[in-house]
């Protein structure tokens, strides 16, 4: 209700427009109603479209602009609109809409600000408001940061409610019955005598009305979808193998292509010899592209074979040639001139360290990691001198449109991005290099659609990975309790690397993502200091599922466990004692109860580890239980508890938590990118191995709804999994592993 009161106090303008008997409704914040992005190019007889709801003679279309990469984004957006509009989301059309700043993400900047996501102070609220304005100004139509639900929870329901009431007003004017006496049900307005008018029948009349903005959202007891077990709108297609992804697009007359770019990302091409490749069967054209070469052929396999046959000499990129050199860069980055941030500095760490006869010291390392989605990067592009069409999965459609306009010299209104569902992303499609390469190839085949697909090796080698991180930690304990903790973290700036590729301004101030998951944790350690050091750019990097917290959760929660062990305290008890955030404390209490925690050691063959990481506003705590097996360590069970404010779909909520834990554990066990001769050694899944089916543990999930802000759940399950596993391994074996992947030190069954 507090959020609704805030909404009521602000200025919201509901835009609508109509052409040839159509009606549309949208919801906007701030001071001006953005232009309707879908009015451009409408033909006679078509309905007008505004950002979220279209009603025309064919029925209802719900616009779901946040990208679906397997997390159920289209489905939850559709259900939020449908809750107020009174339609069945399985019986209407779903459309991701075009790229447009009207779809800016109001919450995507939250985790990049130098304020904890649980900080509700005046400055923090002001910063988030400023981030929202910046998101709009920059046209941040971005899917990421577990922001789809926080961004859409109110605005999509409001869009549905405005559409509903405007349609009722149209029915009132036709029937002469006051709007207050009308009801809606399943896409119809119901008159008092039981007769009904479909939304489609009312479209032309509703189009002539000013939208009804004096609306009330339905009370919780009347909800049909929110909080209930929902059937995702894509579940039948995915269960039957009929779901169409970007890689499935095959227009008439399509030709097929692939590329080879410099194995050292950031390096350029010196020269190439394609004489042999040009003679191979099916090859249509060899095309030089930025930093590489493209091959166009009559099928993808022949394009792959010909690309491999091109002889290329490369220029070296401007970073160390191997992993040892890269780690050396980080080791040399702990200097005053490279200090980037100190967002946490409680108490007096130096005094505590000086007063201890035996301070605890440790160094933690986390590697580069590829996103490695199952669907490799791909795009279909049709270019003419008047128009460009792009069919691809993307998390940044507005940026792709702008980059394509610069490349082709066409106006942005001539660039048409047709967003497709994705077979995974984990942050990979927050970049658009692959789509720009496809555009370069299409420009060499004017009027012919070109389907460009990266080989798996190209996909692994040219993924913009998660940055490597190195931390040096010190701490002290006193009287059986943690007294102090100091963590220095060195790493590349993910934000600078990514924003520069987006050709967007790098946010001013410190690179918060490089220390997220450490500085913002909800523990009142009396003396607590976190210092970030910005290493020079090496391999270009990008956001990876749970961003900075994915690595820093391991650094922080593992070292905190070391301190607790040195104090002789019970890990669960001491975490609860230190916790100064009530929702996080309730999460830990619940985790203790559902896991029947009696201490880290169960018996001679079984042990447990616990970790809590606050990320994206969600306190997520996990207990990982391991045991000895003949082949090595076996992960038996995981207990996971978190608070997301409100659970919108219990089924998808549990699926997201379980999937995130499997993802995190598999990477913690096995995965890294190591470099030789500027390129990653791991070129395919056999060298970048996820968790196997027989290794998957039983996962018990408990979601709390403590009434705070509604949060997303795609990323928070990741950060605590690795440290909880490492802490369990220590409890079982006495061996403290401080570097990922764990299989460098541990054999897993």
Buried (B, 14 or more C-beta within 10 A) or exposed (E): EEEEEEBEEEEBBBBBBBBBBBBBBBBBBBEEBBBBBBBEEBEEEBBBBBBBBBBBBEBBBBBBBBBBBBBBBBBBBBBBBBBBBBBBBBEBEBBBBBBBBBBBBBBBBBBBBBBBBBBEEEEBEEBBEEBBBBBBEBBBBBBBBBBBBBBBBBBBBBBBBBBBBBBBBBBBBBBEBEBEEBEBEEBBBBBEEEEBBBBBBBBBBBBEBEBBBEBEBBEEEEBEBBBEEBBBBBBEEEEEEEBEBBBBBEEEEBBBBBBBBBBBBBBBBEEBEBEEBBEBEBBBBBBEBBBBBBBBBBEBEBBBBBBBBBEBEBBBBEBBBBBEEBBEBBEEBBEEEBBBBBBBBBBBBEEBBEEBEEBBEBBBBBBBBBBBBEBBBBBBBBBBEEEBBBBBBBBBBBBBBBBBBEBBEBEEEBBBBBBBBBBBBBBBBBBBBBBBBBBBBBBBBEEBBBBBBBBBBBBBBBBBBBBBBBBBBBBBBEEEBBBBBBBBBBBBBBBBBBBBBBEBEBBEEBBBBBBBBBBBBBBEBBBBBBBBBBBEBBBBBBBBBBBBBBBBBBBBBBBBBBBBBBBEBBBBBBBBBBBEBBBBBBBBBBBBEBBEBEEBEBEEEBBBBBBBBBBBBBBBBBBBBBBBBEEEBBBBBBBBBBBBBBBBBBBBBBBBBBBBBBBBBBBBBBBBBBBEEBBBBBBBEEBBBBBEEEBBBEBBBBBBEEEBBBBBBBBBBBBBBBBBBBBBBBBBBEEBBBBBBBBEBBEBB
